[in-house]
């Protein structure tokens, strides 16, 4: 399954966050806010991606339930 655009952006932001965090620890260069922003953006994008997937699963389950009800009604 191909990753969505949100997941790709979240992965890129995560990598940027790790690089900035390592730079902060070893080089003491970026500010704390510069380290927190990519990590917070990653979390936000991942939650948004999960929400979209859950909505798709919920829709699929509703369709399956409807089909099962239709088949049950046809048998009776």
C-alpha positions in Angstrom: 0.0 0.0 0.0 1.4 3.4 -1.0 1.8 5.9 1.8 -0.3 9.0 1.7 1.0 12.5 1.3 0.3 13.2 4.9 2.4 10.3 6.1 5.3 11.2 3.8 5.3 14.8 5.1 5.1 13.5 8.6 8.1 11.3 8.0 10.1 14.2 6.6 9.1 16.4 9.6 10.1 13.6 11.9 13.5 13.3 10.3 14.0 17.1 10.5 13.0 17.0 14.1 15.6 14.3 14.9 18.3 16.2 13.1 17.5 19.5 14.9 17.3 17.6 18.2 20.7 16.0 17.6 22.1 19.4 16.6 20.7 21.0 19.8 22.3 18.3 22.0 25.7 18.2 20.3 26.0 21.7 18.8 23.7 23.8 21.0 22.6 25.8 17.9 18.8 25.8 17.3 16.4 27.1 19.8 14.0 24.9 21.7 11.1 26.1 19.7 12.9 25.1 16.5 13.2 21.6 17.8 9.6 21.4 19.1 7.8 22.7 16.0 8.8 19.8 13.6 8.0 17.2 16.3 4.6 18.8 17.1 3.9 19.0 13.4 4.7 15.3 13.0 2.4 14.3 15.7 -0.4 16.5 14.3 0.0 15.1 10.8 0.1 11.5 12.0 -3.1 12.0 14.1 -4.8 13.6 11.1 -3.7 10.6 8.9 -5.0 8.1 11.4 -8.3 10.0 11.6 -8.7 9.8 7.8 -8.0 6.1 7.8 -10.4 5.4 10.7 -13.1 7.3 8.7 -12.5 5.1 5.7 -12.6 1.9 7.9 -15.9 3.1 9.4 -17.4 3.7 6.0 -16.3 0.3 4.8 -17.8 -1.4 7.9 -21.1 0.4 7.3 -21.1 -0.8 3.7 -20.4 -4.4 4.8 -23.2 -4.2 7.5 -25.6 -2.9 4.9 -24.7 -5.7 2.5 -25.1 -8.3 5.2 -28.6 -6.9 6.1 -29.6 -7.0 2.5 -28.5 -10.6 2.1 -30.3 -11.6 5.3 -33.5 -9.9 4.1 -33.3 -11.7 0.8 -33.0 -15.1 2.5 -36.2 -14.4 4.5 
